[in-house]
């Protein structure tokens, strides 16, 4: 191979993401130039759910790790196959626990 030449990456069409043979619990995600694997069951429980570079991150920390922390809106900056997590949550593909403020008297 010549220097600077790379093999083409196998691309998956975004509409095919839910028909992949892999475990549907694990989704490839990107934020900036960082890549990771989102575990949807952990996201639904509000746990650290993104594995990248052998470290677990919650969505906010993964956004900061990628250098996009100033955006402060991880649902729009983290994407899976060119679909934002916000869109995937709205369409019902992902669950995100809503946090409620508890008042103690």
KOLNU-293923 format. One record per atom (N, C-alpha, C): residue in one letter; x, y, z; atom name; residue number from 1. Coordinates in pm, whole numbers, m for minus. Example, Ala and Ser with C-alpha at 12.3 -4.5 7.8 and 13.67 -1.06 7.14 Angstrom:
<sites>
<papa->A	u->1319	v->m569	w->780	vexke->N	vexti->1>
<papa->A	u->1230	v->m450	w->780	vexke->CA	vexti->1>
<papa->A	u->1320	v->m330	w->780	vexke->C	vexti->1>
<papa->S	u->1285	v->m225	w->708	vexke->N	vexti->2>
<papa->S	u->1367	v->m106	w->714	vexke->CA	vexti->2>
<papa->S	u->1290	v->3	w->787	vexke->C	vexti->2>
</sites>
This chain:
<sites>
<papa->X	u->84	v->m119	w->0	vexke->N	vexti->1>
<papa->X	u->0	v->0	w->0	vexke->CA	vexti->1>
<papa->X	u->87	v->125	w->0	vexke->C	vexti->1>
<papa->X	u->41	v->225	w->m66	vexke->N	vexti->2>
<papa->X	u->111	v->352	w->m68	vexke->CA	vexti->2>
<papa->X	u->82	v->428	w->61	vexke->C	vexti->2>
<papa->X	u->179	v->509	w->108	vexke->N	vexti->3>
<papa->X	u->150	v->591	w->227	vexke->CA	vexti->3>
<papa->X	u->33	v->685	w->199	vexke->C	vexti->3>
<papa->X	u->m54	v->698	w->295	vexke->N	vexti->4>
<papa->X	u->m169	v->786	w->281	vexke->CA	vexti->4>
<papa->X	u->m290	v->718	w->221	vexke->C	vexti->4>
<papa->X	u->m274	v->595	w->175	vexke->N	vexti->5>
<papa->X	u->m386	v->521	w->118	vexke->CA	vexti->5>
<papa->X	u->m447	v->435	w->227	vexke->C	vexti->5>
<papa->X	u->m575	v->434	w->236	vexke->N	vexti->6>
<papa->X	u->m640	v->349	w->336	vexke->CA	vexti->6>
<papa->X	u->m753	v->271	w->270	vexke->C	vexti->6>
<papa->X	u->m782	v->159	w->329	vexke->N	vexti->7>
<papa->X	u->m891	v->77	w->278	vexke->CA	vexti->7>
<papa->X	u->m1024	v->143	w->310	vexke->C	vexti->7>
<papa->X	u->m1122	v->129	w->225	vexke->N	vexti->8>
<papa->X	u->m1253	v->190	w->255	vexke->CA	vexti->8>
<papa->X	u->m1317	v->121	w->374	vexke->C	vexti->8>
<papa->X	u->m1383	v->199	w->457	vexke->N	vexti->9>
<papa->X	u->m1453	v->145	w->572	vexke->CA	vexti->9>
<papa->X	u->m1586	v->88	w->529	vexke->C	vexti->9>
<papa->X	u->m1627	v->m19	w->594	vexke->N	vexti->10>
<papa->X	u->m1759	v->m74	w->567	vexke->CA	vexti->10>
<papa->X	u->m1861	v->16	w->636	vexke->C	vexti->10>
<papa->X	u->m1947	v->72	w->561	vexke->N	vexti->11>
<papa->X	u->m2047	v->164	w->616	vexke->CA	vexti->11>
<papa->X	u->m2181	v->93	w->625	vexke->C	vexti->11>
<papa->X	u->m2253	v->125	w->730	vexke->N	vexti->12>
<papa->X	u->m2388	v->71	w->748	vexke->CA	vexti->12>
<papa->X	u->m2485	v->186	w->728	vexke->C	vexti->12>
<papa->X	u->m2582	v->166	w->644	vexke->N	vexti->13>
<papa->X	u->m2682	v->270	w->624	vexke->CA	vexti->13>
<papa->X	u->m2755	v->295	w->754	vexke->C	vexti->13>
<papa->X	u->m2789	v->421	w->780	vexke->N	vexti->14>
<papa->X	u->m2850	v->451	w->909	vexke->CA	vexti->14>
<papa->X	u->m2985	v->384	w->928	vexke->C	vexti->14>
<papa->X	u->m3055	v->354	w->821	vexke->N	vexti->15>
<papa->X	u->m3182	v->286	w->839	vexke->CA	vexti->15>
<papa->X	u->m3163	v->139	w->874	vexke->C	vexti->15>
<papa->X	u->m3041	v->87	w->853	vexke->N	vexti->16>
<papa->X	u->m3012	v->m52	w->884	vexke->CA	vexti->16>
<papa->X	u->m2966	v->m73	w->1028	vexke->C	vexti->16>
<papa->X	u->m2952	v->30	w->1105	vexke->N	vexti->17>
<papa->X	u->m2895	v->18	w->1239	vexke->CA	vexti->17>
<papa->X	u->m2974	v->m77	w->1328	vexke->C	vexti->17>
<papa->X	u->m3103	v->m83	w->1313	vexke->N	vexti->18>
<papa->X	u->m3184	v->m168	w->1401	vexke->CA	vexti->18>
<papa->X	u->m3197	v->m310	w->1347	vexke->C	vexti->18>
<papa->X	u->m3137	v->m337	w->1230	vexke->N	vexti->19>
<papa->X	u->m3139	v->m473	w->1177	vexke->CA	vexti->19>
<papa->X	u->m3001	v->m537	w->1178	vexke->C	vexti->19>
<papa->X	u->m2906	v->m475	w->1246	vexke->N	vexti->20>
<papa->X	u->m2771	v->m531	w->1255	vexke->CA	vexti->20>
<papa->X	u->m2776	v->m665	w->1328	vexke->C	vexti->20>
<papa->X	u->m2683	v->m754	w->1293	vexke->N	vexti->21>
<papa->X	u->m2676	v->m885	w->1357	vexke->CA	vexti->21>
<papa->X	u->m2621	v->m876	w->1499	vexke->C	vexti->21>
<papa->X	u->m2556	v->m766	w->1532	vexke->N	vexti->22>
<papa->X	u->m2496	v->m753	w->1665	vexke->CA	vexti->22>
<papa->X	u->m2605	v->m735	w->1772	vexke->C	vexti->22>
<papa->X	u->m2563	v->m740	w->1895	vexke->N	vexti->23>
<papa->X	u->m2653	v->m723	w->2008	vexke->CA	vexti->23>
<papa->X	u->m2714	v->m583	w->2001	vexke->C	vexti->23>
<papa->X	u->m2845	v->m574	w->2000	vexke->N	vexti->24>
<papa->X	u->m2911	v->m443	w->1988	vexke->CA	vexti->24>
<papa->X	u->m2892	v->m359	w->2113	vexke->C	vexti->24>
<papa->X	u->m2839	v->m419	w->2218	vexke->N	vexti->25>
<papa->X	u->m2810	v->m346	w->2340	vexke->CA	vexti->25>
<papa->X	u->m2686	v->m259	w->2324	vexke->C	vexti->25>
<papa->X	u->m2598	v->m292	w->2230	vexke->N	vexti->26>
<papa->X	u->m2473	v->m221	w->2210	vexke->CA	vexti->26>
<papa->X	u->m2477	v->m145	w->2078	vexke->C	vexti->26>
<papa->X	u->m2462	v->m13	w->2085	vexke->N	vexti->27>
<papa->X	u->m2469	v->70	w->1965	vexke->CA	vexti->27>
<papa->X	u->m2341	v->151	w->1952	vexke->C	vexti->27>
<papa->X	u->m2287	v->162	w->1830	vexke->N	vexti->28>
<papa->X	u->m2169	v->246	w->1810	vexke->CA	vexti->28>
<papa->X	u->m2208	v->393	w->1815	vexke->C	vexti->28>
<papa->X	u->m2134	v->471	w->1894	vexke->N	vexti->29>
<papa->X	u->m2163	v->615	w->1905	vexke->CA	vexti->29>
<papa->X	u->m2036	v->694	w->1880	vexke->C	vexti->29>
<papa->X	u->m2055	v->819	w->1838	vexke->N	vexti->30>
<papa->X	u->m1944	v->911	w->1818	vexke->CA	vexti->30>
<papa->X	u->m1981	v->1047	w->1876	vexke->C	vexti->30>
<papa->X	u->m1878	v->1117	w->1916	vexke->N	vexti->31>
<papa->X	u->m1893	v->1256	w->1960	vexke->CA	vexti->31>
<papa->X	u->m1761	v->1324	w->1925	vexke->C	vexti->31>
<papa->X	u->m1766	v->1418	w->1835	vexke->N	vexti->32>
<papa->X	u->m1642	v->1476	w->1786	vexke->CA	vexti->32>
<papa->X	u->m1562	v->1367	w->1716	vexke->C	vexti->32>
<papa->X	u->m1435	v->1352	w->1755	vexke->N	vexti->33>
<papa->X	u->m1352	v->1248	w->1694	vexke->CA	vexti->33>
<papa->X	u->m1343	v->1122	w->1779	vexke->C	vexti->33>
<papa->X	u->m1416	v->1117	w->1889	vexke->N	vexti->34>
<papa->X	u->m1413	v->1000	w->1978	vexke->CA	vexti->34>
<papa->X	u->m1523	v->902	w->1942	vexke->C	vexti->34>
<papa->X	u->m1491	v->775	w->1955	vexke->N	vexti->35>
<papa->X	u->m1587	v->669	w->1929	vexke->CA	vexti->35>
<papa->X	u->m1605	v->585	w->2054	vexke->C	vexti->35>
<papa->X	u->m1722	v->528	w->2069	vexke->N	vexti->36>
<papa->X	u->m1749	v->443	w->2184	vexke->CA	vexti->36>
<papa->X	u->m1864	v->349	w->2154	vexke->C	vexti->36>
<papa->X	u->m1899	v->270	w->2255	vexke->N	vexti->37>
<papa->X	u->m2011	v->178	w->2245	vexke->CA	vexti->37>
<papa->X	u->m2111	v->213	w->2353	vexke->C	vexti->37>
<papa->X	u->m2232	v->243	w->2313	vexke->N	vexti->38>
<papa->X	u->m2340	v->276	w->2406	vexke->CA	vexti->38>
<papa->X	u->m2415	v->149	w->2442	vexke->C	vexti->38>
<papa->X	u->m2432	v->125	w->2571	vexke->N	vexti->39>
<papa->X	u->m2510	v->12	w->2621	vexke->CA	vexti->39>
<papa->X	u->m2646	v->66	w->2661	vexke->C	vexti->39>
<papa->X	u->m2748	v->36	w->2581	vexke->N	vexti->40>
<papa->X	u->m2879	v->98	w->2599	vexke->CA	vexti->40>
<papa->X	u->m2946	v->59	w->2730	vexke->C	vexti->40>
<papa->X	u->m2920	v->m61	w->2781	vexke->N	vexti->41>
<papa->X	u->m2982	v->m99	w->2908	vexke->CA	vexti->41>
<papa->X	u->m2925	v->m17	w->3023	vexke->C	vexti->41>
<papa->X	u->m2796	v->14	w->3018	vexke->N	vexti->42>
<papa->X	u->m2734	v->98	w->3121	vexke->CA	vexti->42>
<papa->X	u->m2785	v->242	w->3111	vexke->C	vexti->42>
<papa->X	u->m2803	v->292	w->2987	vexke->N	vexti->43>
<papa->X	u->m2858	v->426	w->2968	vexke->CA	vexti->43>
<papa->X	u->m2996	v->436	w->3030	vexke->C	vexti->43>
<papa->X	u->m3078	v->334	w->3009	vexke->N	vexti->44>
<papa->X	u->m3215	v->334	w->3060	vexke->CA	vexti->44>
<papa->X	u->m3218	v->337	w->3213	vexke->C	vexti->44>
<papa->X	u->m3113	v->282	w->3276	vexke->N	vexti->45>
<papa->X	u->m3106	v->282	w->3423	vexke->CA	vexti->45>
<papa->X	u->m3033	v->405	w->3477	vexke->C	vexti->45>
<papa->X	u->m2982	v->491	w->3389	vexke->N	vexti->46>
<papa->X	u->m2913	v->612	w->3432	vexke->CA	vexti->46>
<papa->X	u->m2771	v->586	w->3479	vexke->C	vexti->46>
<papa->X	u->m2711	v->476	w->3436	vexke->N	vexti->47>
<papa->X	u->m2575	v->440	w->3477	vexke->CA	vexti->47>
<papa->X	u->m2474	v->490	w->3373	vexke->C	vexti->47>
<papa->X	u->m2344	v->475	w->3405	vexke->N	vexti->48>
<papa->X	u->m2241	v->500	w->3305	vexke->CA	vexti->48>
<papa->X	u->m2262	v->398	w->3195	vexke->C	vexti->48>
<papa->X	u->m2279	v->446	w->3073	vexke->N	vexti->49>
<papa->X	u->m2329	v->357	w->2968	vexke->CA	vexti->49>
<papa->X	u->m2247	v->358	w->2840	vexke->C	vexti->49>
<papa->X	u->m2142	v->440	w->2833	vexke->N	vexti->50>
<papa->X	u->m2062	v->446	w->2711	vexke->CA	vexti->50>
<papa->X	u->m1921	v->398	w->2742	vexke->C	vexti->50>
<papa->X	u->m1878	v->296	w->2669	vexke->N	vexti->51>
<papa->X	u->m1744	v->240	w->2687	vexke->CA	vexti->51>
<papa->X	u->m1656	v->291	w->2574	vexke->C	vexti->51>
<papa->X	u->m1547	v->360	w->2612	vexke->N	vexti->52>
<papa->X	u->m1453	v->413	w->2514	vexke->CA	vexti->52>
<papa->X	u->m1315	v->414	w->2577	vexke->C	vexti->52>
<papa->X	u->m1217	v->365	w->2505	vexke->N	vexti->53>
<papa->X	u->m1080	v->360	w->2554	vexke->CA	vexti->53>
<papa->X	u->m1071	v->288	w->2689	vexke->C	vexti->53>
<papa->X	u->m1143	v->179	w->2704	vexke->N	vexti->54>
<papa->X	u->m1144	v->96	w->2826	vexke->CA	vexti->54>
<papa->X	u->m1191	v->172	w->2949	vexke->C	vexti->54>
<papa->X	u->m1270	v->276	w->2929	vexke->N	vexti->55>
<papa->X	u->m1327	v->354	w->3040	vexke->CA	vexti->55>
<papa->X	u->m1476	v->366	w->3019	vexke->C	vexti->55>
<papa->X	u->m1550	v->370	w->3130	vexke->N	vexti->56>
<papa->X	u->m1695	v->390	w->3126	vexke->CA	vexti->56>
<papa->X	u->m1725	v->538	w->3148	vexke->C	vexti->56>
<papa->X	u->m1818	v->591	w->3070	vexke->N	vexti->57>
<papa->X	u->m1859	v->731	w->3080	vexke->CA	vexti->57>
<papa->X	u->m2010	v->739	w->3087	vexke->C	vexti->57>
<papa->X	u->m2059	v->841	w->3158	vexke->N	vexti->58>
<papa->X	u->m2200	v->876	w->3139	vexke->CA	vexti->58>
<papa->X	u->m2202	v->969	w->3018	vexke->C	vexti->58>
<papa->X	u->m2317	v->998	w->2960	vexke->N	vexti->59>
<papa->X	u->m2320	v->1080	w->2838	vexke->CA	vexti->59>
<papa->X	u->m2252	v->1217	w->2853	vexke->C	vexti->59>
<papa->X	u->m2271	v->1284	w->2966	vexke->N	vexti->60>
<papa->X	u->m2209	v->1417	w->2985	vexke->CA	vexti->60>
<papa->X	u->m2058	v->1407	w->2987	vexke->C	vexti->60>
<papa->X	u->m2006	v->1305	w->3057	vexke->N	vexti->61>
<papa->X	u->m1861	v->1287	w->3065	vexke->CA	vexti->61>
<papa->X	u->m1801	v->1248	w->2930	vexke->C	vexti->61>
<papa->X	u->m1873	v->1168	w->2853	vexke->N	vexti->62>
<papa->X	u->m1825	v->1131	w->2719	vexke->CA	vexti->62>
<papa->X	u->m1819	v->1254	w->2629	vexke->C	vexti->62>
<papa->X	u->m1916	v->1342	w->2644	vexke->N	vexti->63>
<papa->X	u->m1917	v->1467	w->2567	vexke->CA	vexti->63>
<papa->X	u->m1795	v->1552	w->2604	vexke->C	vexti->63>
<papa->X	u->m1765	v->1562	w->2734	vexke->N	vexti->64>
<papa->X	u->m1647	v->1637	w->2779	vexke->CA	vexti->64>
<papa->X	u->m1518	v->1570	w->2730	vexke->C	vexti->64>
<papa->X	u->m1512	v->1437	w->2739	vexke->N	vexti->65>
<papa->X	u->m1396	v->1359	w->2695	vexke->CA	vexti->65>
<papa->X	u->m1366	v->1385	w->2548	vexke->C	vexti->65>
<papa->X	u->m1468	v->1406	w->2469	vexke->N	vexti->66>
<papa->X	u->m1451	v->1428	w->2325	vexke->CA	vexti->66>
<papa->X	u->m1413	v->1572	w->2293	vexke->C	vexti->66>
<papa->X	u->m1414	v->1659	w->2393	vexke->N	vexti->67>
<papa->X	u->m1381	v->1799	w->2368	vexke->CA	vexti->67>
<papa->X	u->m1501	v->1884	w->2330	vexke->C	vexti->67>
<papa->X	u->m1620	v->1829	w->2339	vexke->N	vexti->68>
<papa->X	u->m1741	v->1901	w->2302	vexke->CA	vexti->68>
<papa->X	u->m1822	v->1942	w->2424	vexke->C	vexti->68>
<papa->X	u->m1760	v->1940	w->2542	vexke->N	vexti->69>
<papa->X	u->m1830	v->1968	w->2667	vexke->CA	vexti->69>
<papa->X	u->m1894	v->2105	w->2674	vexke->C	vexti->69>
<papa->X	u->m1841	v->2200	w->2599	vexke->N	vexti->70>
<papa->X	u->m1898	v->2335	w->2604	vexke->CA	vexti->70>
<papa->X	u->m2037	v->2339	w->2541	vexke->C	vexti->70>
<papa->X	u->m2070	v->2238	w->2461	vexke->N	vexti->71>
<papa->X	u->m2205	v->2232	w->2401	vexke->CA	vexti->71>
<papa->X	u->m2311	v->2211	w->2508	vexke->C	vexti->71>
<papa->X	u->m2276	v->2132	w->2608	vexke->N	vexti->72>
<papa->X	u->m2364	v->2103	w->2722	vexke->CA	vexti->72>
<papa->X	u->m2500	v->2048	w->2681	vexke->C	vexti->72>
<papa->X	u->m2503	v->1974	w->2572	vexke->N	vexti->73>
<papa->X	u->m2627	v->1909	w->2530	vexke->CA	vexti->73>
<papa->X	u->m2592	v->1777	w->2464	vexke->C	vexti->73>
<papa->X	u->m2560	v->1677	w->2546	vexke->N	vexti->74>
<papa->X	u->m2511	v->1549	w->2497	vexke->CA	vexti->74>
<papa->X	u->m2609	v->1479	w->2404	vexke->C	vexti->74>
<papa->X	u->m2739	v->1504	w->2421	vexke->N	vexti->75>
<papa->X	u->m2837	v->1437	w->2335	vexke->CA	vexti->75>
<papa->X	u->m2822	v->1481	w->2190	vexke->C	vexti->75>
<papa->X	u->m2768	v->1600	w->2167	vexke->N	vexti->76>
<papa->X	u->m2750	v->1649	w->2031	vexke->CA	vexti->76>
<papa->X	u->m2608	v->1630	w->1979	vexke->C	vexti->76>
<papa->X	u->m2508	v->1619	w->2068	vexke->N	vexti->77>
<papa->X	u->m2369	v->1606	w->2022	vexke->CA	vexti->77>
<papa->X	u->m2325	v->1462	w->2007	vexke->C	vexti->77>
<papa->X	u->m2387	v->1368	w->2077	vexke->N	vexti->78>
<papa->X	u->m2353	v->1226	w->2063	vexke->CA	vexti->78>
<papa->X	u->m2447	v->1166	w->1960	vexke->C	vexti->78>
<papa->X	u->m2389	v->1096	w->1864	vexke->N	vexti->79>
<papa->X	u->m2473	v->1038	w->1758	vexke->CA	vexti->79>
<papa->X	u->m2439	v->891	w->1734	vexke->C	vexti->79>
<papa->X	u->m2536	v->824	w->1676	vexke->N	vexti->80>
<papa->X	u->m2523	v->683	w->1639	vexke->CA	vexti->80>
<papa->X	u->m2564	v->672	w->1493	vexke->C	vexti->80>
<papa->X	u->m2470	v->639	w->1407	vexke->N	vexti->81>
<papa->X	u->m2497	v->628	w->1263	vexke->CA	vexti->81>
<papa->X	u->m2565	v->754	w->1209	vexke->C	vexti->81>
<papa->X	u->m2514	v->869	w->1242	vexke->N	vexti->82>
<papa->X	u->m2564	v->999	w->1195	vexke->CA	vexti->82>
<papa->X	u->m2701	v->1037	w->1249	vexke->C	vexti->82>
<papa->X	u->m2750	v->967	w->1349	vexke->N	vexti->83>
<papa->X	u->m2873	v->1007	w->1417	vexke->CA	vexti->83>
<papa->X	u->m2836	v->1046	w->1559	vexke->C	vexti->83>
<papa->X	u->m2880	v->1163	w->1603	vexke->N	vexti->84>
<papa->X	u->m2848	v->1206	w->1739	vexke->CA	vexti->84>
<papa->X	u->m2922	v->1119	w->1841	vexke->C	vexti->84>
<papa->X	u->m2867	v->1113	w->1962	vexke->N	vexti->85>
<papa->X	u->m2935	v->1038	w->2067	vexke->CA	vexti->85>
<papa->X	u->m3071	v->1100	w->2097	vexke->C	vexti->85>
<papa->X	u->m3081	v->1232	w->2082	vexke->N	vexti->86>
<papa->X	u->m3210	v->1300	w->2102	vexke->CA	vexti->86>
<papa->X	u->m3316	v->1241	w->2010	vexke->C	vexti->86>
<papa->X	u->m3281	v->1225	w->1883	vexke->N	vexti->87>
<papa->X	u->m3375	v->1170	w->1786	vexke->CA	vexti->87>
<papa->X	u->m3410	v->1025	w->1820	vexke->C	vexti->87>
<papa->X	u->m3311	v->946	w->1860	vexke->N	vexti->88>
<papa->X	u->m3335	v->805	w->1893	vexke->CA	vexti->88>
<papa->X	u->m3422	v->791	w->2017	vexke->C	vexti->88>
<papa->X	u->m3405	v->882	w->2113	vexke->N	vexti->89>
<papa->X	u->m3490	v->880	w->2233	vexke->CA	vexti->89>
<papa->X	u->m3632	v->920	w->2196	vexke->C	vexti->89>
<papa->X	u->m3646	v->1026	w->2115	vexke->N	vexti->90>
<papa->X	u->m3779	v->1071	w->2073	vexke->CA	vexti->90>
<papa->X	u->m3855	v->964	w->1995	vexke->C	vexti->90>
<papa->X	u->m3782	v->889	w->1911	vexke->N	vexti->91>
<papa->X	u->m3846	v->785	w->1830	vexke->CA	vexti->91>
<papa->X	u->m3872	v->657	w->1909	vexke->C	vexti->91>
<papa->X	u->m3826	v->653	w->2034	vexke->N	vexti->92>
<papa->X	u->m3852	v->537	w->2118	vexke->CA	vexti->92>
<papa->X	u->m3751	v->424	w->2105	vexke->C	vexti->92>
<papa->X	u->m3642	v->446	w->2031	vexke->N	vexti->93>
<papa->X	u->m3540	v->342	w->2017	vexke->CA	vexti->93>
<papa->X	u->m3456	v->329	w->2144	vexke->C	vexti->93>
<papa->X	u->m3439	v->440	w->2217	vexke->N	vexti->94>
<papa->X	u->m3362	v->441	w->2341	vexke->CA	vexti->94>
<papa->X	u->m3449	v->494	w->2454	vexke->C	vexti->94>
<papa->X	u->m3423	v->445	w->2573	vexke->N	vexti->95>
<papa->X	u->m3493	v->492	w->2692	vexke->CA	vexti->95>
<papa->X	u->m3396	v->576	w->2775	vexke->C	vexti->95>
<papa->X	u->m3444	v->686	w->2827	vexke->N	vexti->96>
<papa->X	u->m3365	v->772	w->2915	vexke->CA	vexti->96>
<papa->X	u->m3449	v->800	w->3038	vexke->C	vexti->96>
<papa->X	u->m3399	v->767	w->3158	vexke->N	vexti->97>
<papa->X	u->m3481	v->788	w->3278	vexke->CA	vexti->97>
<papa->X	u->m3497	v->937	w->3306	vexke->C	vexti->97>
<papa->X	u->m3617	v->977	w->3325	vexke->N	vexti->98>
<papa->X	u->m3642	v->1117	w->3362	vexke->CA	vexti->98>
<papa->X	u->m3613	v->1130	w->3510	vexke->C	vexti->98>
<papa->X	u->m3544	v->1236	w->3545	vexke->N	vexti->99>
<papa->X	u->m3515	v->1258	w->3686	vexke->CA	vexti->99>
<papa->X	u->m3619	v->1353	w->3742	vexke->C	vexti->99>
<papa->X	u->m3664	v->1323	w->3857	vexke->N	vexti->100>
<papa->X	u->m3765	v->1405	w->3923	vexke->CA	vexti->100>
<papa->X	u->m3705	v->1466	w->4048	vexke->C	vexti->100>
<papa->X	u->m3742	v->1588	w->4072	vexke->N	vexti->101>
<papa->X	u->m3696	v->1657	w->4191	vexke->CA	vexti->101>
<papa->X	u->m3780	v->1609	w->4308	vexke->C	vexti->101>
<papa->X	u->m3713	v->1564	w->4411	vexke->N	vexti->102>
<papa->X	u->m3782	v->1515	w->4529	vexke->CA	vexti->102>
<papa->X	u->m3771	v->1621	w->4638	vexke->C	vexti->102>
<papa->X	u->m3883	v->1661	w->4690	vexke->N	vexti->103>
<papa->X	u->m3884	v->1759	w->4798	vexke->CA	vexti->103>
<papa->X	u->m3906	v->1686	w->4929	vexke->C	vexti->103>
<papa->X	u->m3819	v->1712	w->5024	vexke->N	vexti->104>
<papa->X	u->m3831	v->1650	w->5156	vexke->CA	vexti->104>
<papa->X	u->m3867	v->1759	w->5255	vexke->C	vexti->104>
<papa->X	u->m3975	v->1737	w->5326	vexke->N	vexti->105>
<papa->X	u->m4020	v->1836	w->5424	vexke->CA	vexti->105>
<papa->X	u->m3985	v->1791	w->5563	vexke->C	vexti->105>
</sites>
